[in-house]
Amino acid sequence: MADFPTTARVVIIGGGVVGTSTLYHLAKAGWTDCVLLEKNELTAGSTWHAAGNCPNFAGSWAVMNMQRYSLSMYRTLAEDVDYPMNYHVTGALRLAHSKDRMMEFEKVASMGRYQGLQMDICTPEELKEFNPFMETHDLAGGLWDPLDGDIDPAQLTQALAKGARDAGGRIERFCPVIGIDRDGDEWIVKTEKGEIRCEYVANCAGYYAQRVGEMFKPFGGRTVPMVVMSHQYFLTDEIPELAAWTKEKGHKMPMIRDVDISYYLRQDKNGLNLGPYERNCKAHWVTPDDPMPEDFSFQLYPDDLERLEFYIEDAMERVPALGTAGVGRNINGPIPYAPDGLPMIGPMPGVKNAFEGHSFTFGIAQGGGAGKVLSEWIMHGETELDMWAVDPRRYTDYADHDYCLAKALETYGHEYAMHYPHHEWPAGRDKKLSPNHARLLADGAQMGAYNGWERANWFAKDGDDTSEEATLTWDRNGPWAVRVKEEVEAVRDGVGVLDMPGFSRYTLSGEGAAEWLRGQVAGALPKAGRMNLGYFTDSRGKIVTEVTIIRWGEDDFWLMTAAVAQWHDMEFLKSRLPANSDIKLTDITRNWSTLLLTGPKSRDLLSGLTEDADLALGWLSIQEATVAGKPVKLFRVSFAGELGWEVHSAFDDSAPVYEAIRDAGAAPFGMYALNSMRIEKGYRSWKGDLSTDYSLLEGGMERFIRFDKPQDFIGKAALLNEKQQGVKKQFVTLVVDAGDQDAPYMSPLFVGNEVVGETTSGDWGYRVNKSIALGMLRKDLTEPGTEVEVEIYGKRCKAIVQIDQPLWDPQNERIRA
């Protein structure tokens, strides 16, 4: 084909709503040399049979931002690109059967208001005013989003395609990708029509994304962690009373989501569309005897309405009109599911200059925002807002097929579930176990998963309620609370030990390693035999990651980060390494494990287990020693804010070391106790308090910046400019006059009715006996003693700004003892 493009800057694989949106955003930004390849016709995958629902509502701050952007964009898109579309902004009602559900609605509504969205909490009577077809006698209330609605997915995709073409983007239909190759810094995308050389590739292949992902394995890729689920919805015949009401009112009936039962119900023409997320759901193409077809374009699965009987009966009781009409048509089509039900948008793990935008379960609502986010990743290597919630690198080597299938079934069947702060979902567990796992369980450990690693959250005693049901609460005081208090007090008054497998850990070595690192972090490097914190920023001075830098020699380092950051930080560090240098970066996470030994009696206990350690070495010192006959590395540091050490040992040596420490009298404590203690010290957590939503200066971390060093670290110019202009908001610690709940992530802060900031984390401090929140506040309100309010599940609670120092042991005397 003479006309076929042989070069491009970006090749996008997949012509659904996400692929076309990405092309549209790239072209609009001036990246016109981009090509989208679709194996069939545009929309041939999940897009063509999607229901097209468009909610703003999301439990995730990042996902809500993405959906808000989509819906705002869609409201003007037909006019912007001159392409007619059926987009009905009908408003939608979410129904609550319980106080807990109302609390979730209050939380999301307050996030929405912060983003400029009107979301109203309603009584049952008010719900009935919005939708007279509905029974409300058994409801606690609900939520009204006036900007919710539905859109025609095919028209939306064609509108984006037209906008992209008009701006200079190119679309090749009926052009399957049959292979991927690499030549130097260029990708070669092979198709049946010819080859295209390009700089960047984006996998937007929907439910084919795993198959496309296989093509990248020779270049460092992995099996894409996703499963294809079958989602059914059915359309009824016309309902005369609905037709009459619509004609009288001049608009469609608002959509209903009965989230406690698990279905949506909306008007479609003059009938109804019912779509359940059923518990007894079904995955497809997950076994060798049920392989994914080569091409499933514009096809559906056979009807399976028996699975939906309970939901249909319930919906008919809710809206009796539903029972008066026959089923006009049933749709049973494939939709991709990531293990947590959120899409994957961002850098492809392990593969340079390759990106992903797939596994959307709500692709129509998220497509506009996804195109914006993915185009930002491709063009700038960073996104306007922190998008960790959807970053593909959040899944690492534990996300095998069994895990993905178990989690997809669980997530689909609980699509509208409430995500309580102390609840651990049971599917897909025990993927990575510490050598001490059996001992922890014997001691009553209630486990949580951290990047697949099982760690103790808290330790139960005989008679404690350890049922899953007990964790289904927003309240602080579940069965764990008294035990967490005891664990904190054991650390405060004696000595505790926490088994922490899975710290992300890399070696950095080779000639020039120190000079390279100096040019990357905002601050200084430790001297040999010492450790410190290093902060990496993006071009805007925003916080990308926090790394503990351990320096063994001149050019010999360990870099340690959060467990969940393993692939993210490895990729990030690797991407900045100079080409053709002697510097080597190696992931050794699996080789080592860590014990946190901390409390005023930790030195006494440790001295009885080692003969060669110098336990008088000060804060932030490092040394090699022997504990319980095993070689260890001792780091004089404690995230709990007490005298203590991190005891690092070879993975298999962790068990005898832990046994010896426990047998010598250290009390076991868990992650809940650690979180309580770190928040009392004002220590930040990654992707909560430390994210690319905030600059290092806003984060109150100026002491970790060396503006006067000659190295021009990335973000330095932006931070210098921000320092000169002054920050608009600043990190603060707040003591909150809280009720039964502590402030969750992204709770708005108010003065009067004006939003003046947000919380980034919150917990109860058992040593100071107060509810504490960390957060960002408008700069003029950060004077200690200033009173603001924090909205916690719909309730305004008084919060007082604290002096910029730890609440517990403000002079750090205990950790330096």
C-alpha positions in Angstrom: 0.0 0.0 0.0 1.7 3.2 -1.3 -0.2 5.3 1.2 0.6 3.3 4.3 2.6 5.3 6.9 6.0 3.8 7.5 7.1 6.1 10.3 5.4 7.8 13.2 6.2 9.4 16.5 3.6 7.3 18.4 1.7 4.1 17.4 -1.4 3.4 19.3 -2.7 -0.2 19.2 -6.5 -0.4 19.6 -9.4 1.6 18.2 -11.8 1.7 21.1 -12.7 4.8 23.1 -9.4 4.9 25.0 -7.2 4.6 21.9 -9.1 7.2 19.9 -9.1 9.6 23.0 -5.3 9.2 23.3 -4.8 10.0 19.6 -7.2 13.0 19.9 -5.3 14.4 22.9 -1.9 13.9 21.3 -3.0 15.5 18.0 -4.6 18.4 19.9 -1.3 19.0 21.7 0.5 19.2 18.4 1.8 15.7 18.3 0.3 15.1 14.9 2.7 12.4 13.6 0.8 9.6 15.4 -1.0 6.6 14.0 -3.7 4.4 15.6 -4.0 0.8 14.4 -7.3 -1.1 14.7 -7.6 -4.8 13.7 -11.2 -4.4 12.7 -13.5 -1.4 12.7 -13.3 1.3 15.4 -15.3 0.2 18.5 -15.2 -3.5 17.6 -14.2 -4.6 21.1 -15.8 -3.8 24.5 -16.7 -0.3 23.3 -19.5 -1.3 20.8 -21.5 -3.2 23.4 -20.8 -0.9 26.4 -23.8 0.4 28.2 -22.3 3.9 28.0 -23.0 5.0 31.6 -21.1 8.2 32.7 -20.8 8.7 36.4 -18.6 11.2 38.2 -18.8 9.1 41.4 -15.5 7.2 42.3 -14.0 6.2 45.6 -10.5 7.1 44.2 -9.4 10.7 44.1 -7.4 10.1 40.9 -10.2 8.1 39.2 -12.8 10.8 40.1 -10.5 13.4 38.6 -10.3 11.4 35.4 -14.1 10.8 35.1 -14.8 14.4 35.9 -12.6 15.5 33.1 -14.2 13.0 30.7 -17.8 14.1 31.4 -16.9 17.8 31.2 -15.2 17.1 27.8 -18.1 15.1 26.5 -20.6 17.9 27.2 -19.0 20.1 24.5 -17.3 17.4 22.3 -20.1 17.2 19.6 -19.7 21.0 19.1 -15.9 21.0 19.4 -15.4 18.4 16.6 -18.7 18.9 14.7 -20.0 15.4 15.1 -23.5 14.7 16.5 -23.8 12.5 19.5 -26.5 11.1 21.8 -25.4 12.2 25.2 -28.1 12.3 27.9 -27.2 14.1 31.1 -30.1 12.7 33.1 -28.6 12.8 36.6 -28.3 9.7 38.7 -29.4 8.4 42.1 -27.3 6.1 44.3 -29.4 4.3 46.8 -28.3 3.5 50.4 -29.8 0.8 52.5 -27.7 1.6 55.6 -25.9 4.3 57.6 -22.6 2.9 56.5 -23.5 3.4 52.8 -24.6 6.9 53.6 -21.2 7.6 55.2 -19.5 6.4 52.0 -21.7 8.8 49.9 -20.8 11.6 52.3 -17.1 10.9 51.8 -17.3 10.8 48.0 -19.6 13.8 47.9 -17.1 15.9 49.8 -14.3 14.8 47.4 -16.6 15.7 44.5 -17.4 19.2 46.0 -13.6 19.7 46.3 -13.3 19.0 42.6 -16.1 21.4 41.8 -18.9 18.8 41.4 -22.3 19.1 43.0 -23.3 15.9 44.7 -26.3 16.1 47.0 -27.1 13.8 49.9 -30.8 12.9 49.8 -33.6 11.6 52.1 -35.8 8.8 50.7 -38.5 11.4 50.1 -36.2 13.5 48.0 -35.1 10.5 46.0 -38.8 9.8 45.1 -39.1 13.4 43.8 -36.3 12.8 41.4 -37.7 9.4 40.3 -41.4 8.7 40.9 -41.1 5.2 39.5 -39.1 4.0 42.4 -40.1 2.5 45.8 -38.1 4.1 48.7 -39.7 2.8 51.9 -36.7 0.6 52.8 -33.9 3.1 52.1 -31.7 5.1 54.4 -31.3 7.8 51.8 -29.1 8.3 48.7 -26.9 10.5 46.6 -27.8 12.7 43.6 -25.3 13.6 40.9 -27.0 15.9 38.4 -24.2 15.5 35.9 -24.4 11.7 35.6 -26.0 10.2 32.5 -25.3 8.0 29.4 -23.7 8.4 26.1 -23.6 6.4 22.8 -20.2 4.7 22.9 -19.9 4.3 19.1 -20.8 7.9 18.5 -18.3 9.0 21.2 -15.5 7.0 19.6 -16.3 8.3 16.1 -16.4 11.9 17.4 -12.9 11.4 19.0 -11.7 9.8 15.8 -13.0 12.8 13.7 -11.4 15.3 16.1 -8.1 13.4 16.0 -8.1 13.2 12.2 -9.0 16.9 11.9 -6.1 17.8 14.1 -3.6 15.7 12.1 -3.8 12.2 13.7 -4.0 9.1 11.5 -6.2 6.0 11.8 -5.6 2.7 10.0 -8.6 0.4 10.3 -8.6 -3.3 9.4 -4.9 -3.4 10.2 -4.0 -6.0 12.9 -0.7 -5.8 14.6 1.1 -9.1 14.0 4.4 -8.4 15.8 6.7 -6.0 17.5 10.5 -5.5 17.1 13.2 -3.1 18.2 16.0 -1.4 16.3 18.2 0.7 18.4 15.9 3.3 20.0 13.1 2.7 17.5 10.1 0.4 17.7 9.1 -1.6 14.6 5.3 -2.3 14.6 4.5 -5.0 12.2 1.1 -5.2 10.5 -0.4 -7.0 7.6 -0.2 -3.8 5.6 3.5 -3.1 6.4 5.9 -2.0 9.1 5.8 1.3 11.0 8.9 2.6 12.8 8.2 4.8 15.8 9.5 6.3 19.0 6.7 5.3 21.3 4.0 2.5 21.4 0.8 2.4 23.4 -1.1 -0.8 24.1 -4.8 0.3 24.2 -6.0 -3.1 23.0 -8.9 -3.5 25.5 -9.6 -7.1 26.3 -6.8 -8.1 23.8 -4.3 -6.2 25.8 -2.7 -9.3 27.3 -2.2 -10.8 23.9 -0.6 -7.6 22.6 1.5 -7.5 25.8 3.0 -10.8 24.9 4.7 -9.2 21.9 6.7 -7.0 24.3 8.1 -9.9 26.4 11.4 -10.1 24.4 12.0 -6.5 25.3 11.5 -6.7 29.1 7.7 -7.0 29.2 5.6 -9.2 31.5 2.2 -11.0 31.2 -0.4 -8.3 31.5 -2.3 -8.8 34.8 -5.9 -8.9 33.6 -8.9 -11.2 33.1 -11.8 -11.0 30.7 -15.2 -11.0 32.5 -18.7 -11.4 31.0 -21.0 -8.5 31.8 -24.7 -8.7 31.0 -27.3 -6.1 30.7 -30.8 -6.3 29.1 -33.1 -3.8 27.5 -36.9 -4.1 27.9 -39.6 -3.4 25.5 -41.3 0.0 25.6 -43.1 0.9 28.9 -46.1 3.2 28.1 -46.1 5.0 31.5 -42.4 5.8 31.1 -43.0 7.1 27.6 -45.8 9.3 28.8 -43.7 10.7 31.7 -40.7 11.4 29.4 -43.0 13.2 26.9 -44.5 15.3 29.7 -41.2 16.2 31.4 -39.1 16.6 28.3 -36.2 14.5 29.6 -35.4 10.9 30.5 -35.8 9.3 34.0 -32.7 9.7 36.2 -30.5 6.6 36.4 -30.7 4.4 39.5 -27.8 2.5 41.0 -28.8 0.2 43.8 -25.3 -0.3 45.0 -26.1 -2.4 48.0 -27.9 -4.9 45.8 -25.4 -4.4 42.9 -27.1 -3.2 39.7 -27.8 -0.1 37.6 -31.2 0.7 36.1 -31.6 3.4 33.5 -34.0 4.5 30.8 -33.1 3.4 27.3 -35.4 5.0 24.7 -38.8 4.4 26.3 -37.8 1.1 28.0 -35.3 0.2 30.8 -31.8 -1.1 30.8 -30.8 -3.3 33.8 -27.2 -4.2 34.4 -26.2 -6.2 37.4 -22.8 -7.0 38.8 -23.7 -10.4 40.1 -21.8 -12.3 42.8 -21.9 -15.5 40.8 -20.1 -13.9 37.9 -18.2 -15.6 35.2 -14.8 -15.1 33.5 -14.0 -16.2 30.0 -11.0 -17.4 28.0 -9.2 -18.3 31.2 -8.5 -22.0 30.7 -6.6 -23.9 27.9 -9.9 -25.5 26.7 -11.5 -22.0 26.4 -8.9 -20.0 24.5 -9.5 -16.4 23.4 -10.7 -16.4 19.7 -8.3 -14.8 17.2 -11.0 -12.2 16.5 -14.2 -11.6 18.6 -15.0 -8.3 16.9 -18.7 -7.2 17.3 -19.5 -10.5 18.9 -21.3 -11.5 22.1 -21.4 -14.5 24.5 -24.6 -16.6 24.7 -27.3 -15.2 27.0 -27.0 -16.4 30.6 -30.0 -14.7 32.3 -30.3 -17.4 35.1 -27.2 -15.7 36.8 -29.2 -12.5 37.0 -32.5 -13.8 38.5 -32.1 -12.5 42.0 -31.1 -9.0 40.7 -34.0 -8.9 38.2 -36.5 -9.7 41.0 -35.1 -7.1 43.3 -35.1 -4.5 40.6 -38.7 -5.2 39.8 -39.6 -4.6 43.5 -37.6 -1.3 43.4 -39.2 -0.2 40.1 -42.4 -2.1 39.5 -42.7 -0.8 36.0 -39.7 -3.0 35.1 -42.0 -6.0 35.6 -44.6 -4.9 33.1 -42.3 -5.1 30.1 -40.7 -8.0 28.2 -37.0 -8.4 27.6 -36.3 -6.8 24.3 -32.7 -7.7 24.0 -29.9 -9.1 26.2 -26.2 -8.1 25.8 -23.6 -10.4 27.2 -20.2 -9.2 26.2 -16.5 -9.3 27.3 -15.0 -6.6 29.5 -11.4 -6.6 30.8 -10.8 -6.5 34.5 -7.5 -5.7 36.3 -7.4 -7.4 39.8 -8.6 -4.2 41.5 -11.1 -3.2 38.8 -9.1 0.0 38.0 -7.5 0.5 34.6 -3.8 0.4 33.7 -2.6 3.8 32.4 1.0 4.7 32.2 4.5 3.3 31.5 4.6 -0.4 30.5 6.6 -2.2 33.2 10.1 -3.2 32.1 9.8 -1.7 28.6 11.3 1.6 27.5 9.1 4.0 25.5 6.1 1.7 25.7 2.9 2.6 27.5 -0.4 1.1 28.4 -4.0 2.3 28.4 -6.3 -0.8 28.9 -8.3 -3.0 31.3 -11.1 -0.4 31.6 -14.3 -1.7 33.3 -15.8 1.8 33.0 -14.0 2.8 29.8 -16.7 5.1 28.4 -16.8 7.2 31.6 -13.0 7.2 31.9 -12.0 7.3 28.2 -11.8 11.1 27.9 -9.6 11.5 31.0 -7.6 8.4 30.2 -6.6 9.9 26.8 -5.5 13.0 28.6 -3.4 11.1 31.2 -1.9 8.7 28.7 -0.9 11.5 26.3 0.7 13.3 29.1 2.8 10.2 30.0 3.9 9.8 26.4 4.7 13.5 25.8 6.1 14.6 29.1 7.0 11.4 31.0 4.8 12.8 33.9 1.2 13.6 34.5 -0.6 16.8 35.7 -2.2 14.9 38.6 -0.8 12.0 40.6 -2.2 8.8 38.9 -0.6 6.1 41.0 -4.1 4.5 41.5 -4.1 3.4 37.8 -0.3 3.0 37.2 0.4 -0.4 35.7 3.5 -0.7 37.9 1.3 -1.1 41.0 1.3 -4.9 40.1 4.6 -6.8 40.3 5.6 -10.4 40.0 2.9 -11.7 42.4 0.1 -10.9 40.0 0.0 -14.3 38.2 -3.0 -15.8 36.4 -4.4 -17.4 39.5 -4.2 -14.1 41.4 -5.8 -12.1 38.5 -8.6 -14.5 38.1 -9.4 -14.8 41.8 -9.3 -11.0 42.2 -11.3 -10.2 39.1 -14.1 -12.5 40.2 -14.0 -10.9 43.7 -13.9 -7.4 42.3 -16.6 -7.8 39.7 -18.9 -9.5 42.2 -18.3 -6.6 44.7 -18.2 -3.8 42.0 -20.0 -1.4 44.3 -18.5 -2.6 47.6 -17.5 -0.2 50.3 -13.7 -0.2 50.9 -13.4 0.0 54.7 -10.1 1.1 56.2 -9.5 -2.1 58.2 -10.9 -4.6 55.7 -8.7 -7.0 53.8 -10.2 -8.6 50.7 -9.7 -12.4 51.1 -9.1 -13.5 47.4 -5.6 -13.9 45.9 -3.7 -14.0 49.2 -0.5 -15.6 50.4 1.4 -14.9 47.2 4.6 -14.0 49.1 5.3 -15.2 52.6 8.0 -14.3 55.1 10.0 -17.1 56.6 8.3 -16.1 59.9 4.8 -16.5 58.5 3.9 -19.6 60.6 5.2 -18.0 63.8 3.2 -14.8 63.2 0.0 -16.8 62.7 0.7 -18.8 65.8 1.0 -15.5 67.7 -2.4 -14.4 66.4 -1.4 -12.2 63.4 -4.1 -10.8 61.3 -2.5 -10.3 57.9 -2.5 -7.7 55.2 -1.0 -7.8 51.7 1.7 -5.2 50.7 2.9 -5.7 47.1 1.8 -9.3 47.6 3.8 -9.7 50.8 1.9 -10.9 53.8 2.6 -8.8 56.9 0.9 -8.7 60.3 -1.6 -5.8 60.6 -2.3 -6.6 64.3 -2.2 -9.5 66.7 -5.4 -10.9 68.1 -5.7 -12.7 71.4 -8.1 -15.5 72.4 -11.7 -14.4 72.2 -11.1 -11.5 69.8 -13.5 -11.3 66.9 -11.3 -12.0 63.8 -14.2 -12.4 61.4 -14.2 -10.5 58.1 -17.6 -9.1 59.1 -16.0 -7.3 62.1 -13.8 -5.3 59.7 -16.8 -3.9 57.7 -16.9 -0.6 59.5 -15.7 3.0 59.0 -15.1 3.2 62.8 -11.7 3.3 64.4 -12.7 1.0 67.2 -13.1 -2.5 65.9 -11.7 -5.6 67.7 -8.2 -4.5 66.6 -8.2 -1.2 68.5 -7.4 -2.5 72.0 -4.7 -4.7 70.6 -3.1 -1.9 68.6 -3.0 0.2 71.7 -1.3 -2.6 73.6 1.2 -3.0 70.8 2.0 0.7 70.7 2.4 0.7 74.5 4.7 -2.3 74.3 7.0 -0.4 71.9 6.7 2.8 73.9 7.6 1.2 77.3 9.7 -1.9 76.4 10.7 -3.4 73.0 8.7 -4.6 70.0 9.5 -6.4 66.8 7.8 -6.1 63.4 8.5 -8.6 60.6 8.6 -6.5 57.4 9.4 -8.6 54.3 9.3 -6.9 51.0 11.0 -3.6 51.4 12.0 -2.6 47.9 15.8 -2.7 47.7 18.3 -2.0 45.0 22.1 -2.0 44.8 23.7 1.0 43.0 27.4 0.6 42.3 30.1 1.3 39.8 32.4 4.2 39.0 30.4 7.5 39.0 27.5 6.1 41.0 27.8 8.8 43.8 28.1 11.6 41.3 25.1 10.4 39.4 23.0 10.1 42.5 24.1 13.5 43.7 22.8 14.9 40.5 19.4 13.2 41.0 18.4 13.8 44.5 17.4 17.2 45.8 19.6 17.0 48.8 23.0 15.6 49.9 24.4 12.1 50.1 25.3 10.4 53.4 29.0 9.7 54.1 30.2 6.2 53.8 29.0 4.2 56.8 25.9 6.4 57.1 22.3 6.6 55.7 19.8 9.4 55.0 16.7 10.2 53.0 16.9 11.3 49.4 14.0 12.9 47.4 13.5 12.7 43.7 11.4 15.3 42.0 10.0 15.7 38.5 10.5 18.7 36.2 8.0 20.7 38.3 9.7 19.9 41.6 6.8 17.5 42.5 7.7 14.5 44.8 8.2 11.4 42.7 9.7 9.2 45.4 11.5 9.0 48.7 14.5 6.7 48.9 16.5 5.7 51.9 20.2 5.9 50.8 22.6 3.5 52.5 26.2 4.2 51.7 28.6 1.3 52.1 31.5 2.9 50.2 32.4 5.8 47.8 30.4 4.4 44.9 28.6 1.5 46.7 25.0 2.1 47.8 21.7 0.4 48.8 18.6 2.3 47.9 15.5 1.3 49.8 11.9 2.3 49.2 8.3 1.3 50.0 7.2 -2.3 49.2 4.5 -1.1 46.7 7.0 1.1 44.9 9.2 -1.8 43.8 8.6 -1.7 40.0 7.8 2.0 40.0 11.0 3.1 41.6 13.2 0.6 39.7 11.8 1.9 36.4 12.1 5.5 37.4 15.8 5.1 38.6 16.7 3.1 35.5 15.2 5.6 33.2 17.6 8.3 34.6 20.8 6.2 34.4 23.3 7.5 31.8 23.7 5.3 28.7 26.9 3.4 28.4 28.1 4.0 31.9 29.7 1.7 34.5 26.9 2.3 36.9 24.8 -0.8 37.8 21.4 -0.8 39.4 20.1 -4.2 40.6 16.8 -5.2 42.3 17.7 -7.4 45.4 14.3 -7.1 47.1 13.8 -10.9 47.1 17.2 -11.6 48.7 16.7 -9.8 51.9 14.2 -9.3 54.7 13.8 -6.8 57.5 12.9 -6.8 61.2 12.0 -3.5 62.9 13.3 -3.8 66.5 12.3 -0.7 68.5 11.6 0.6 72.0 13.6 2.0 74.9 14.7 -1.6 75.8 15.8 -2.5 72.3 19.5 -1.9 73.0 19.4 -4.1 76.1 17.7 -6.9 74.1 20.0 -6.7 71.1 23.2 -6.6 73.3 22.3 -10.1 74.5 22.1 -11.5 70.9 25.2 -10.0 69.4 28.9 -9.8 70.4 30.3 -7.8 67.5 27.8 -4.9 67.1 28.6 -1.4 68.3 25.3 -0.5 69.8 26.6 2.9 70.8 26.8 4.1 67.2 24.4 7.0 66.7 21.3 7.8 64.8 21.5 7.0 61.0 24.6 4.8 61.4 24.9 1.5 59.6 27.1 -1.5 60.4 27.6 -5.2 59.7 27.3 -7.5 62.6 26.1 -11.0 63.8 22.8 -11.5 65.5 21.8 -15.0 66.8 24.8 -16.4 64.8 23.6 -14.9 61.5 25.2 -12.1 59.6 23.0 -9.0 59.6 23.2 -5.3 58.7 22.0 -3.0 61.5 20.6 0.4 60.6 20.1 2.8 63.5 16.7 4.1 62.5 13.1 3.7 63.6 9.9 4.6 61.7 8.1 4.2 65.0 9.9 7.1 66.6 11.6 5.2 69.4 15.2 4.0 70.0 15.6 1.2 67.5 17.3 -0.6 64.7 16.3 -2.1 61.4 17.8 -5.6 61.3 18.4 -6.7 57.7 19.3 -10.3 57.0 19.5 -12.7 54.1 15.9 -13.8 53.4 16.3 -17.3 54.7 18.2 -16.1 57.8 15.3 -14.0 58.9 13.6 -16.8 60.7 16.4 -17.7 63.3 17.0 -14.0 63.9 13.3 -13.3 64.4 12.9 -16.3 66.7 15.9 -15.2 68.8 14.5 -11.6 69.1 11.0 -12.9 70.0 12.4 -15.5 72.5 14.4 -12.7 74.2 11.2 -10.9 75.0 10.4 -8.5 72.1 6.6 -8.1 71.7 5.3 -8.6 68.2 3.5 -5.6 66.7 1.8 -4.9 63.3 1.4 -2.4 60.6 -1.6 -0.7 62.3 0.6 0.1 65.3 3.4 1.3 63.1 1.1 3.6 61.1 -0.2 5.1 64.3 3.3 5.8 65.6 4.7 7.2 62.3 1.8 9.7 62.1 2.6 10.9 65.6 6.1 11.6 64.3 4.8 13.4 61.2 6.7 10.8 59.0 5.3 10.8 55.5 4.0 7.8 53.6 4.6 7.3 49.9 1.6 8.1 47.6 -0.3 9.5 50.5 1.6 12.4 52.0 4.4 12.1 49.3 3.0 12.3 45.7 3.4 14.2 42.5 0.4 16.3 43.6 2.8 18.2 45.8 6.2 19.8 45.5 9.0 19.2 47.9 8.5 22.7 49.3 4.8 22.3 49.7 5.6 19.0 51.5 7.6 20.9 54.1 10.8 19.1 53.1 13.1 22.1 52.4 15.6 20.7 54.9 16.2 17.9 52.3 17.0 20.3 49.5 20.5 21.7 48.8 19.9 24.6 46.5 23.5 25.7 46.7 25.0 22.4 45.4 26.4 22.6 41.9 24.4 19.7 40.6 21.4 20.7 38.6 19.0 18.0 39.8 15.7 17.6 37.9 13.1 20.0 39.3 15.7 22.4 40.8 14.7 25.4 38.6 11.0 24.9 39.4 11.7 24.6 43.2 13.9 27.8 43.1 11.2 29.6 41.3 8.6 28.3 43.8 10.8 29.4 46.7 11.1 32.9 45.3 7.3 33.1 44.6 6.3 31.4 47.9 4.2 28.3 48.2 0.5 28.6 48.0 -0.1 25.6 50.4 1.9 23.9 53.0 2.2 20.5 54.8 0.7 20.6 58.3 0.0 18.3 61.2 -3.5 18.7 62.7 -5.0 17.5 65.9 -8.6 16.6 65.1 -11.6 16.7 67.4 -12.8 13.5 65.7 -15.7 11.3 66.6 -15.6 7.5 65.9 -13.6 7.8 62.7 -10.2 9.4 61.8 -9.7 11.5 58.7 -9.4 9.4 55.5 -7.2 10.4 52.6 -8.4 13.5 50.7 -10.9 14.7 53.3 -11.5 18.4 52.6 -10.4 21.1 55.1 -12.7 24.1 55.6 -12.7 27.6 56.9 -16.4 28.4 57.0 -17.7 27.0 53.7 -14.5 27.5 51.8 -12.3 24.5 51.0 -8.8 25.5 52.1 -6.9 22.2 51.8 -7.1 18.4 52.2 -5.8 15.6 54.4 -3.3 13.2 53.1 -3.5 10.6 55.9 -5.1 10.3 59.3 -5.0 7.9 62.3 -5.3 7.7 66.1 -2.1 8.4 68.0 -2.1 6.1 71.0 1.0 7.7 72.6 -0.5 11.2 72.5 -4.1 10.0 72.8 -5.4 12.1 69.9 -6.8 11.8 66.4 -4.1 13.2 64.0 -4.3 14.2 60.4 -1.5 15.1 58.1 -2.4 17.3 55.1 -2.0 20.3 52.9 -3.4 23.7 53.9 -3.5 27.1 52.3 -0.3 28.9 53.4 -1.9 31.8 55.2 -3.7 29.3 57.6 -0.6 27.3 58.6 0.2 29.4 61.8 0.2 27.0 64.8 -3.1 27.3 66.7 -5.1 28.1 63.6 -8.5 26.4 63.7 -10.0 24.8 60.6 -12.5 22.0 60.1 -12.0 18.6 58.5 -15.0 16.8 56.9 -15.0 13.2 58.0 -17.8 11.1 56.4 -20.0 14.1 56.2 -19.3 15.5 59.7 -17.3 18.7 60.2 -14.7 18.2 63.0 -12.6 20.9 64.6 -8.9 20.6 63.7 -6.0 22.7 65.2 -2.8 23.4 63.3 0.3 22.2 65.3 3.8 23.5 65.5 6.0 22.1 62.7 7.5 19.3 64.8 6.6 15.8 65.9 3.7 15.5 68.3 5.5 12.6 70.0 9.0 13.3 71.4 9.3 16.6 69.5 13.0 16.9 70.2 13.7 13.3 69.1 15.4 12.5 72.4 14.0 9.0 72.5 15.3 8.0 69.0 18.8 9.3 69.7 19.0 7.8 73.2 
